[in-house]
Each structure stands twice: as structure tokens, then as C-alpha cells.
């Protein structure tokens, strides 16, 4: 028996959303812009994906290969951003990212046949991959004017990695066993 009815958690989330929107408007900030609504919806979908993935109701990452596909899409989109002024490389990066995203979407649809779970899983896996790549970049190659700023950026990237790597590991359905990992390392 479930402790709460099916729609209870969703209703609580929506109620908190509207309460925060009212508090935002009451603070004199004016109405919430469409961009803020988009970000708020994105964060709600991300938190739902993490919660459902940790419970095993949504398959966020099938296995390590699925996670590799997600990182490939994020890296290709980052490459498209870097080479946005190039007439030759931009279409190559965007086309490759589109094909990889299509393959990733098909894998996610197979794992999550429900349309809602598919969208939630896809949003969660893409968001986590972008955050992971950003944290890795900040840790390995921090930007900043002074050494102190670069050190703070490096520490921030390391903190994000400490949070994100175990989370991604928990959201991966088919993990290799520890014995297989050590056996591979020894051979």
C-alpha cells in the first residue's frame, strides 16, 4: 500500500511552485518571465527524474555505454559552441550531435516506454551530463584573473564532481559488479 495517493507528490510540487511564484511577485519583482518559468519547470523535471531514478521507476542511465552516449552528445554540443563561427565545422558538430541525440532518444524510449517517463529521463540524463562536463572542465582548467579565483573555481568543480559522480552511479541501472572491475584491472 502506498503512503500517499499517486498525484499527491505532484500536487505538492505544483503547490510549492505557485507559492514561490506568488512570493516572487509579492517581493516586488514583478511577474515571472517565461524564461524563469522554463527554468523552474526544468528544475522540477530534473528533481522528479532524480527522485524517480533513485527509486527505480525511471531508467535514467541504462549502463556505462548509455552514459558514454550522453557525454558524447554534450561534448558535440560543446564543440558546436566553440566552433560556432566556423562555416565548415559547425554543421559537422551539430549534425553529429543530432544523430547521437536521436540514438540516445531511441535508447531512452526503449527503457522508458511511457512518454512522461521518457521525457523526464531524457531531461535528467542530458542535464546531469552537461553539469558533469562543466564541473570536470572547472576542475581541470579553471578560469579566472587571479590564482585565488582559479583555486575557488577548481574547488567548486571538485565539489560538484563529488556530488554528481555518486549520483550518476546510483542512477545507472546495469552496473558492472565490483568483482568484474577488479578482475579487469588485474588482467
PAZAPA-4460 file (N, C-alpha, C; in steps of 0.05 Angstrom, whole numbers, plus 32768, in hexadecimal, padded with zeros to 4 digits):
% residues 187
    n_x    n_y    n_z   ca_x   ca_y   ca_z    c_x    c_y    c_z   seq   type   mol
   8011   7FE8   8000   8000   8000   8000   8012   8019   8000     1      X     A
   800B   802B   7FEF   801B   8044   7FED   8013   8057   8003     2      X     A
   8027   8066   800E   8020   8078   8023   800F   8090   801A     3      X     A
   8012   8098   8001   8002   80AF   7FF7   7FF6   80A7   7FDD     4      X     A
   7FE0   80B4   7FD5   7FD4   80AF   7FBB   7FE8   80B7   7FA5     5      X     A
   7FE4   80AD   7F8D   7FF6   80B1   7F76   7FFD   80CE   7F71     6      X     A
   7FE9   80DF   7F70   7FED   80FA   7F69   7FF5   810D   7F7F     7      X     A
   7FF8   8102   7F98   7FFE   8113   7FAF   8018   8122   7FAC     8      X     A
   802E   8113   7FA5   8048   8120   7FA3   8048   8135   7F8D     9      X     A
   803B   812F   7F76   803A   8143   7F60   802A   815B   7F69    10      X     A
   8014   8157   7F77   8004   816E   7F81   8014   817F   7F94    11      X     A
   8024   8172   7FA6   8034   8182   7FB9   8049   8192   7FAA    12      X     A
   8055   8186   7F95   8069   8194   7F85   805D   81AC   7F77    13      X     A
   8045   81A8   7F6B   8038   81BF   7F5E   8030   81D4   7F72    14      X     A
   8027   81CC   7F89   801F   81E0   7F9D   8038   81F1   7FA6    15      X     A
   804E   81E3   7FAA   8066   81F2   7FB1   806F   8205   7F9B    16      X     A
   806B   81FC   7F82   8072   820D   7F6B   8062   8226   7F6B    17      X     A
   8048   8224   7F6F   8037   823B   7F6F   803B   824D   7F87    18      X     A
   8042   8241   7F9E   8048   8250   7FB6   8061   8261   7FB1    19      X     A
   8076   8254   7FA5   808E   8263   7FA0   808A   8279   7F8B    20      X     A
   8078   8273   7F78   8072   8288   7F64   8064   829F   7F71    21      X     A
   8052   829A   7F83   8044   82AF   7F91   8057   82BF   7FA3    22      X     A
   806A   82B1   7FB0   807D   82BF   7FC1   8090   82D1   7FB0    23      X     A
   8096   82C7   7F98   80A7   82D6   7F85   8099   82F0   7F7D    24      X     A
   807F   82ED   7F77   8070   8305   7F6E   806B   8318   7F86    25      X     A
   8066   830D   7F9E   8061   831D   7FB5   807A   832D   7FBE    26      X     A
   8091   8322   7FB7   80AA   8330   7FBF   80B0   8348   7FAE    27      X     A
   809E   834E   7F9B   80A1   8366   7F8A   80B2   8361   7F72    28      X     A
   80B7   8347   7F6C   80C8   8341   7F55   80B7   8340   7F3B    29      X     A
   809D   8344   7F3D   808D   8343   7F25   8085   8326   7F1E    30      X     A
   8077   8323   7F09   806F   8308   7F01   8087   82F8   7EF8    31      X     A
   8084   82DE   7EFA   8099   82CC   7EF2   809B   82CB   7ED3    32      X     A
   80B2   82CE   7EC9   80B6   82CE   7EAC   80B4   82B2   7EA1    33      X     A
   80AF   82AF   7E87   80AE   8294   7E7B   80C8   8284   7E7E    34      X     A
   80DF   8292   7E7E   80F8   8284   7E83   80FA   8279   7E9F    35      X     A
   80F0   8288   7EB3   80F0   827E   7ECE   80DE   8266   7ED1    36      X     A
   80C6   8266   7EC4   80B4   8250   7EC4   80C1   8237   7EB7    37      X     A
   80D0   823B   7EA1   80DD   8225   7E94   80F2   8219   7EA6    38      X     A
   8102   822A   7EB3   8117   8220   7EC6   810A   8211   7EDD    39      X     A
   80F4   821C   7EE8   80E6   820F   7EFE   80DB   81F4   7EF6    40      X     A
   80CF   81F3   7EDE   80C5   81D9   7ED4   80DB   81C5   7ED0    41      X     A
   80F2   81CF   7EC5   8109   81BE   7EC0   8113   81B2   7EDB    42      X     A
   8115   81C3   7EEF   811F   81BA   7F09   810B   81A6   7F16    43      X     A
   80F1   81AA   7F12   80DE   8197   7F1D   80E0   817C   7F0F    44      X     A
   80E4   817D   7EF4   80E7   8164   7EE5   8101   8156   7EED    45      X     A
   8116   8165   7EF2   8130   8159   7EFA   812D   814C   7F15    46      X     A
   8120   815A   7F28   811D   814E   7F43   810B   8136   7F42    47      X     A
   80F6   8136   7F31   80E5   811F   7F2F   80F5   8108   7F22    48      X     A
   8105   810D   7F0E   8115   80F8   7F02   8129   80EC   7F15    49      X     A
   8136   80FC   7F26   8148   80F1   7F3A   813A   80E1   7F4E    50      X     A
   8123   80EB   7F58   8114   80DC   7F6C   8109   80C2   7F61    51      X     A
   80FD   80C3   7F49   80F3   80AA   7F3D   8109   8097   7F35    52      X     A
   8120   80A2   7F2D   8136   8091   7F26   8142   8083   7F3E    53      X     A
   8144   8091   7F54   814E   8084   7F6C   813C   806F   7F77    54      X     A
   8122   8072   7F72   810E   805D   7F7A   810C   8046   7F67    55      X     A
   8118   8049   7F4F   8117   8034   7F3B   80FF   8035   7F2A    56      X     A
   80EF   804A   7F2A   80D7   804C   7F19   80DE   8057   7EFE    57      X     A
   80F4   8065   7EFB   80FD   806F   7EE1   811A   8066   7EDD    58      X     A
   8120   805D   7EC5   813B   8056   7EBE   8149   806E   7EB2    59      X     A
   815A   807B   7EC2   8167   8093   7EB8   817F   808A   7EA7    60      X     A
   8191   807A   7EB2   81A7   8070   7EA2   81A5   8051   7EA2    61      X     A
   81A5   8045   7E8A   81A3   8028   7E88   81BD   801B   7E92    62      X     A
   81D3   8024   7E87   81ED   8018   7E8E   8203   802D   7E88    63      X     A
   821C   8024   7E89   8232   8037   7E85   8232   8041   7E68    64      X     A
   822A   802F   7E55   8229   8038   7E39   8214   804E   7E35    65      X     A
   81FE   804C   7E42   81E9   8061   7E40   81F4   807B   7E4B    66      X     A
   8203   807A   7E61   820F   8092   7E6C   8223   809D   7E59    67      X     A
   8232   808C   7E4B   8245   8095   7E37   8237   80A4   7E20    68      X     A
   8220   809A   7E17   8211   80A8   7E02   8208   80C3   7E0C    69      X     A
   8200   80C5   7E25   81F7   80DF   7E2F   820F   80F3   7E30    70      X     A
   8226   80E9   7E39   823D   80FB   7E39   8246   8102   7E1D    71      X     A
   8242   80F0   7E0A   8249   80F7   7DEE   8237   810D   7DE3    72      X     A
   821D   810C   7DE9   820B   8121   7DE1   8213   813B   7DED    73      X     A
   8218   813B   7E07   8220   8154   7E15   823B   815F   7E09    74      X     A
   824E   814D   7E04   8267   8156   7DF9   8264   8161   7DDD    75      X     A
   8253   8155   7DCC   824E   815F   7DB1   8240   817A   7DB2    76      X     A
   822D   817E   7DC4   8220   8198   7DC7   8234   81AD   7DD1    77      X     A
   8246   81A5   7DE2   825B   81B8   7DEC   826E   81BF   7DD5    78      X     A
   8274   81AB   7DC4   8285   81B0   7DAC   8277   81C3   7D99    79      X     A
   825C   81C0   7D96   824D   81D2   7D84   824E   81EE   7D8F    80      X     A
   824D   81F1   7DAA   824E   820B   7DB6   826A   8218   7DB2    81      X     A
   827E   8208   7DB5   829A   8212   7DB1   829E   821B   7D94    82      X     A
   8295   820B   7D81   829A   8211   7D65   8281   821D   7D58    83      X     A
   8273   822E   7D67   825A   823A   7D5C   8260   824E   7D45    84      X     A
   8278   8258   7D43   827E   826A   7D2D   8288   825C   7D14    85      X     A
   828D   8242   7D15   8298   8233   7CFF   8281   8229   7CEC    86      X     A
   8283   8230   7CD3   826F   8226   7CC0   8272   8209   7CBA    87      X     A
   8289   81FE   7CBD   828E   81E2   7CB7   8289   81D0   7CCF    88      X     A
   8293   81D7   7CE7   8291   81C6   7CFE   8276   81C7   7D0C    89      X     A
   8269   81DD   7D0C   824F   81DF   7D1B   823B   81CB   7D10    90      X     A
   8236   81C9   7CF6   8222   81B5   7CED   822B   8198   7CF3    91      X     A
   8245   8193   7CF3   824E   8178   7CFA   8248   8172   7D17    92      X     A
   824E   8184   7D29   8249   817F   7D45   822B   817D   7D4B    93      X     A
   821B   818F   7D3F   81FE   818F   7D44   81F1   8176   7D38    94      X     A
   81FA   816E   7D20   81EF   8156   7D14   81F6   813D   7D24    95      X     A
   820F   813B   7D2D   8217   8124   7D3D   8209   8124   7D58    96      X     A
   8205   813B   7D64   81F6   813C   7D7D   81D9   8134   7D79    97      X     A
   81CD   813C   7D62   81B1   8134   7D5C   81AE   8116   7D59    98      X     A
   81C1   810A   7D4B   81C0   80ED   7D47   81C4   80DF   7D61    99      X     A
   81D7   80E8   7D71   81DC   80DB   7D8B   81C4   80DF   7D9E   100      X     A
   81B8   80F7   7D9D   81A0   80FC   7DAE   8189   80EB   7DA5   101      X     A
   8186   80E6   7D8B   8171   80D4   7D82   8175   80B8   7D8C   102      X     A
   818E   80AE   7D8A   8194   8093   7D94   8190   8091   7DB2   103      X     A
   8198   80A6   7DC1   8194   80A7   7DDD   8176   80A8   7DE4   104      X     A
   8166   80B6   7DD5   8149   80B8   7DD9   813C   809C   7DD5   105      X     A
   8145   808E   7DC0   813A   8073   7DBB   8141   8060   7DD2   106      X     A
   815A   8061   7DDC   8161   8050   7DF3   8150   8057   7E0B   107      X     A
   814C   8071   7E10   813C   8079   7E27   811F   8071   7E24   108      X     A
   8114   8072   7E0B   80F9   806A   7E06   80F5   804C   7E0B   109      X     A
   8109   803D   7E04   8107   8020   7E09   8107   801A   7E27   110      X     A
   8117   8028   7E36   8118   8024   7E53   8100   802F   7E62   111      X     A
   80F4   8044   7E57   80DD   8052   7E64   80C7   8055   7E50   112      X     A
   80B5   8040   7E4D   80A1   8041   7E39   808B   8057   7E3D   113      X     A
   8087   8060   7E55   8074   8075   7E5B   807F   8090   7E50   114      X     A
   806E   80A0   7E42   8078   80B9   7E38   8082   80CC   7E4E   115      X     A
   8074   80CD   7E65   807C   80DF   7E7A   8097   80D6   7E86   116      X     A
   809A   80BC   7E8B   80B3   80B2   7E96   80CA   80B6   7E82   117      X     A
   80C4   80B3   7E68   80D8   80B7   7E54   80E3   80D4   7E55   118      X     A
   80D0   80E7   7E56   80D9   8103   7E56   80E8   810A   7E70   119      X     A
   80DE   8100   7E86   80EC   8105   7EA0   8108   80F9   7EA0   120      X     A
   810A   80E0   7E96   8125   80D3   7E95   8138   80E1   7E82   121      X     A
   812E   80EA   7E6B   813F   80F8   7E58   8149   8112   7E63   122      X     A
   8137   8122   7E6F   813E   813B   7E7B   8153   8137   7E91   123      X     A
   814E   8123   7EA2   8160   811E   7EB8   817C   8116   7EAE   124      X     A
   817D   8103   7E9B   8197   80FA   7E92   81A7   8110   7E83   125      X     A
   8199   8120   7E73   81A7   8135   7E65   81B1   814B   7E78   126      X     A
   81A0   8152   7E8C   81A8   8167   7E9F   81C0   815D   7EB0   127      X     A
   81BE   8145   7EBA   81D4   813B   7ECA   81EE   8139   7EBA   128      X     A
   81EC   8132   7EA1   8205   8130   7E91   8211   814C   7E8C   129      X     A
   8201   8160   7E87   820B   817B   7E84   8218   8185   7E9E   130      X     A
   820B   8180   7EB4   8216   8188   7ECE   8230   817A   7ED4   131      X     A
   8231   8160   7ECD   824A   8151   7ED2   8261   815A   7EC1   132      X     A
   825C   8160   7EA7   8271   816A   7E96   827A   8186   7E9F   133      X     A
   8267   8197   7EA7   826E   81B1   7EB1   827F   81B0   7ECB   134      X     A
   8278   819D   7EDD   8288   819A   7EF5   82A3   818F   7EEF   135      X     A
   82A5   817D   7EDD   82BF   8172   7ED5   82D1   8187   7EC8   136      X     A
   82C5   8198   7EB8   82D4   81AE   7EAB   82DD   81C2   7EC0   137      X     A
   82CC   81C8   7ED3   82D4   81DB   7EE8   82EA   81D0   7EFA   138      X     A
   82EA   81B6   7EFE   82FE   81AA   7F0F   8319   81A8   7F00   139      X     A
   8319   81A1   7EE7   8331   819D   7ED8   833D   81B6   7ECC   140      X     A
   832B   81C9   7EC4   8335   81E1   7EB7   8324   81F9   7EC0   141      X     A
   8328   8201   7ED9   8318   8217   7EE4   8320   8232   7ED7   142      X     A
   830D   8244   7ED5   8312   825E   7ECA   8311   8273   7EE1   143      X     A
   831F   8289   7EDE   831E   829D   7EF2   8336   82B0   7EEF   144      X     A
   8333   82C8   7EF9   8349   82DC   7EF7   8360   82D5   7F0A   145      X     A
   835A   82CD   7F22   8370   82C9   7F36   8371   82AB   7F3D   146      X     A
   8386   82A4   7F4B   8389   8288   7F54   8373   8280   7F67   147      X     A
   836B   8293   7F78   8355   828E   7F8B   833B   8288   7F7D   148      X     A
   8335   8297   7F68   831C   8292   7F5A   831D   8276   7F4C   149      X     A
   8334   826F   7F41   8337   8255   7F34   8335   823F   7F48   150      X     A
   8340   8243   7F60   833E   822F   7F75   8322   822B   7F7E   151      X     A
   8313   8241   7F81   82F6   823E   7F89   82E6   8230   7F74   152      X     A
   82EC   8236   7F5B   82DE   8228   7F44   82E5   820A   7F44   153      X     A
   82FE   8204   7F49   8307   81E8   7F4A   82F9   81D9   7F61   154      X     A
   82F7   81E6   7F78   82EA   81DA   7F8F   82CC   81D6   7F8A   155      X     A
   82C0   81EA   7F7D   82A4   81E7   7F76   829F   81D0   7F63   156      X     A
   82B0   81CD   7F4F   82AE   81B7   7F3C   82B1   819C   7F4A   157      X     A
   82C4   819B   7F5D   82C8   8182   7F6C   82B0   817B   7F7E   158      X     A
   82A5   8190   7F8A   828D   818B   7F9A   8276   8181   7F8A   159      X     A
   8271   818C   7F72   825C   8183   7F60   8262   8166   7F58   160      X     A
   827B   815F   7F52   8281   8143   7F4B   827C   8130   7F62   161      X     A
   8282   8139   7F7A   827E   8128   7F91   8260   8122   7F94   162      X     A
   824F   8134   7F8D   8232   8130   7F8F   8227   8121   7F76   163      X     A
   8231   8128   7F5F   8225   811D   7F46   822D   8101   7F40   164      X     A
   8246   80FA   7F45   8250   80DF   7F3D   8241   80C9   7F4C   165      X     A
   823E   80CA   7F67   822E   80B5   7F74   8211   80B6   7F6C   166      X     A
   8206   80CD   7F66   81EA   80CF   7F5D   81E7   80C1   7F42   167      X     A
   81F9   80C6   7F2F   81F7   80B8   7F15   81FB   809A   7F19   168      X     A
   820C   8092   7F2B   8210   8075   7F30   81F7   8069   7F3A   169      X     A
   81E9   8077   7F4D   81D0   806C   7F57   81BA   806B   7F43   170      X     A
   81BA   807E   7F2F   81A5   807F   7F1B   81AB   806C   7F04   171      X     A
   81C1   805E   7F04   81C8   804A   7EEF   81BC   802F   7EF7   172      X     A
   81AC   8024   7EE5   819E   800B   7EEB   81B0   7FF3   7EEB   173      X     A
   81BE   7FEE   7ED5   81CF   7FD6   7ED3   81EC   7FDD   7ED8   174      X     A
   81F4   7FDB   7EF1   820F   7FE1   7EF9   8220   7FC8   7EF7   175      X     A
   8239   7FCA   7EEF   824B   7FB3   7EF1   8250   7FAD   7F0E   176      X     A
   8252   7F94   7F15   8257   7F8D   7F31   8274   7F94   7F38   177      X     A
   8279   7F97   7F52   8293   7F9E   7F5B   82A8   7F89   7F55   178      X     A
   829F   7F6F   7F55   82B2   7F5A   7F4F   82BB   7F5C   7F32   179      X     A
   82A8   7F62   7F20   82B0   7F65   7F03   82C3   7F7D   7EFF   180      X     A
   82BF   7F93   7F0E   82D0   7FAA   7F0B   82ED   7FA3   7F15   181      X     A
   82EF   7F95   7F2B   830A   7F8E   7F35   8316   7F79   7F24   182      X     A
   8307   7F66   7F1A   8312   7F51   7F08   831D   7F5E   7EEF   183      X     A
   830F   7F71   7EE3   8319   7F7F   7ECC   8332   7F8F   7ED1   184      X     A
   8333   7F9B   7EE9   834B   7FAB   7EF0   8363   7F99   7EF4   185      X     A
   835F   7F81   7EFE   8375   7F6F   7F04   8380   7F62   7EEB   186      X     A
   8370   7F5F   7ED7   8379   7F50   7EBF   8387   7F62   7EAB   187      X     A
***
